[in-house]
Amino acid sequence: MNEPQLTIEKYVLGPFQTNAYILTNPETGQSIVIDPGMEPAALLRALEGKNIVAILLTHAHLDHIGGLNQVRALTGAPVYIHPLEQSWLTDPDLNGSTRWNLSEPIVCEPAEHELADGQTLELAGLTIRVLHTPGHSPGSCSFVVGQHCFGGDVLFAQSIGRTDLPGGNFETLMISIQDKLFELDDDTIVYPGHGPKTTIEAEKLYNPFVTGLLR
């Protein structure tokens, strides 16, 4: 069966220029939000009138969950996160918001659903494959929808996620990229947590941080 046509909207939010995504299946009229970041006014405007059935979090750093409370209040949609970062939603020390000069630390209610590596989600009429891709953070996940991969801060266009934050690990990140993301089809489009989209093939060819993985 062919994958339903997917509409993807990107909103660049907050001081960290974090990418938030809205995935909409026109066949069902339902949508999914990925990573509602800080200062989410533009995202909230875009969500008005949409039928949001889920909020997926690639990970729980402050810049990816800064707008979660507002999006939750607007949509009533359940939240999905890896169990290793469930506690990060409720603890501003873990999500990093106490380290920045914010008006108030970010504290959210726990997620309704916890993710597992290899899990398949059926949401909005879409089949979403969950890949646990730690390294940038312990519970980082990537979401694969057909030929689209929403990878958070694991792999960027000619770059990789930082590993110097608490819970980060460079060797673990390299394993995630090699064993999970680079096993996807070369024409898979990668939608990262920051910056422009790319493809698996382009990163295999041109990413200076990962060329050693291919030898």
C-alpha positions in Angstrom: 0.0 0.0 0.0 1.3 3.4 -0.9 2.2 5.8 1.9 -0.4 8.7 2.1 0.7 12.0 0.8 2.3 14.0 3.6 2.4 17.8 4.1 5.4 19.0 6.1 5.5 22.5 7.6 8.6 23.8 9.4 8.7 26.7 11.9 12.0 28.0 13.3 11.5 29.0 16.9 13.2 30.8 19.7 16.8 31.9 20.4 18.2 28.5 19.5 16.5 28.6 16.0 14.9 25.2 16.7 12.9 23.5 13.9 9.4 22.5 14.9 7.5 20.5 12.4 3.8 19.9 11.6 3.0 16.7 9.7 -0.4 16.6 8.1 -2.1 13.7 6.3 -4.6 15.3 3.9 -6.4 12.0 3.6 -7.4 12.0 7.3 -7.2 15.7 8.0 -5.1 14.9 11.1 -1.7 16.3 12.0 1.3 15.6 14.3 3.6 18.1 15.9 7.3 17.3 16.3 9.4 19.3 18.8 7.4 22.4 19.9 10.3 24.7 20.7 10.7 28.0 22.6 8.7 31.1 21.7 6.1 29.1 19.8 3.8 31.9 18.7 4.2 31.2 15.0 3.6 27.5 15.6 0.5 28.1 17.7 -0.9 30.3 14.9 -0.3 27.5 12.4 -2.0 25.0 14.7 -5.3 26.9 14.9 -8.0 24.8 13.3 -5.8 21.7 12.8 -6.7 18.4 14.3 -3.6 17.5 16.2 -3.5 13.9 17.4 0.0 13.6 18.8 3.1 15.5 19.9 6.4 13.7 19.3 9.6 14.7 21.0 12.9 13.8 19.5 14.4 14.6 22.9 13.8 16.9 25.9 16.4 19.6 25.8 14.8 23.0 26.6 14.9 24.3 23.1 12.8 21.4 21.8 10.2 21.4 24.6 9.9 25.2 25.4 6.5 25.4 23.7 5.2 22.1 24.8 2.9 23.5 27.5 1.3 25.9 25.1 0.8 23.3 22.4 -0.6 20.8 24.8 -3.0 23.4 26.2 -4.2 24.4 22.7 -4.5 20.9 21.2 -5.0 18.5 24.1 -2.8 16.0 22.2 -0.8 13.3 24.0 2.9 13.5 24.1 5.4 10.8 23.2 9.0 10.6 24.5 11.7 8.0 25.2 11.6 6.8 28.8 15.2 7.8 29.4 14.0 11.5 29.1 10.6 11.2 30.7 11.9 12.8 33.9 13.5 15.6 31.9 10.1 17.1 31.2 9.4 17.7 34.8 13.0 18.6 35.9 14.4 21.9 34.6 17.9 20.8 35.8 17.8 17.9 33.4 16.2 19.7 30.5 18.8 22.4 30.8 16.5 25.4 31.3 18.0 26.3 34.7 21.3 27.0 32.9 19.9 29.8 30.8 18.6 33.2 31.8 14.9 32.4 31.2 12.1 34.2 32.9 11.2 30.8 34.5 12.5 27.3 34.1 10.7 24.9 31.8 8.5 22.4 33.7 6.1 20.1 31.8 3.7 17.3 32.8 5.0 13.8 32.0 4.4 12.4 28.6 1.4 10.1 28.1 3.4 7.6 26.0 6.9 6.2 26.1 8.8 5.2 23.0 10.8 2.1 22.2 13.5 1.4 19.6 11.9 -0.2 16.5 8.4 0.6 17.6 5.8 1.4 15.0 3.3 4.1 15.7 0.1 4.4 13.7 -0.9 8.1 14.0 -3.0 10.4 11.7 -3.2 7.6 9.2 0.6 7.5 9.0 3.0 4.7 9.9 5.9 6.1 11.9 9.0 4.0 12.8 10.8 4.9 16.0 14.6 4.7 16.1 16.4 5.2 19.4 19.4 7.3 18.3 21.2 8.3 21.5 24.5 10.3 21.7 23.4 13.9 21.6 21.2 12.9 24.6 20.4 9.5 26.1 16.8 9.3 24.9 17.1 10.9 21.5 14.8 9.4 18.9 14.4 9.7 15.2 11.0 9.3 13.5 10.9 7.7 10.0 7.7 8.3 7.9 8.2 6.8 4.5 11.2 8.6 3.0 11.2 11.3 5.6 13.3 11.1 8.8 12.8 13.6 11.6 16.1 13.2 13.6 16.3 15.9 16.1 19.9 16.9 16.9 21.6 13.6 15.8 22.6 14.5 12.2 22.7 17.9 10.5 23.5 19.1 7.0 27.3 18.5 7.0 27.4 18.4 10.8 26.4 16.3 13.8 24.7 17.0 17.2 26.9 18.3 20.0 27.9 15.7 22.6 29.3 17.9 25.4 25.9 18.4 27.2 25.0 16.1 30.2 24.2 12.6 28.9 25.9 13.2 25.6 28.5 10.8 24.2 30.4 11.1 20.9 31.0 7.4 20.4 27.4 6.6 21.0 26.3 9.3 18.6 28.6 7.8 15.9 27.0 4.4 16.4 23.5 5.8 16.1 24.4 7.5 12.9 26.1 4.5 11.4 23.8 1.7 12.6 20.5 3.5 12.5 20.4 6.5 10.2 22.9 5.3 7.6 20.9 2.1 7.2 18.0 4.1 5.8 17.7 4.5 2.0 20.1 7.0 0.5 17.2 9.1 -0.8 15.7 9.5 2.7 15.2 13.2 3.5 16.5 14.1 6.9 14.7 17.0 8.8 17.0 18.0 11.6 16.3 19.9 14.8 18.3 22.9 13.5 19.2 24.2 10.0 18.2 23.0 6.6 17.1 19.5 5.5 19.5 17.1 3.9 19.6 13.5 2.6 21.3 10.4 3.9 23.2 10.2 0.6 24.5 13.8 0.9 25.7 13.2 4.5 27.5 10.0 3.5 29.3 11.9 0.8 29.9 15.4 2.3 29.6 15.3 6.1 33.2 15.7 7.4 32.3 14.3 10.8 31.1 10.9 9.5 33.3 10.1 6.6 35.3 7.7 8.8 32.2 5.6 9.3 32.1 4.5 5.7 35.6 3.1 5.5 
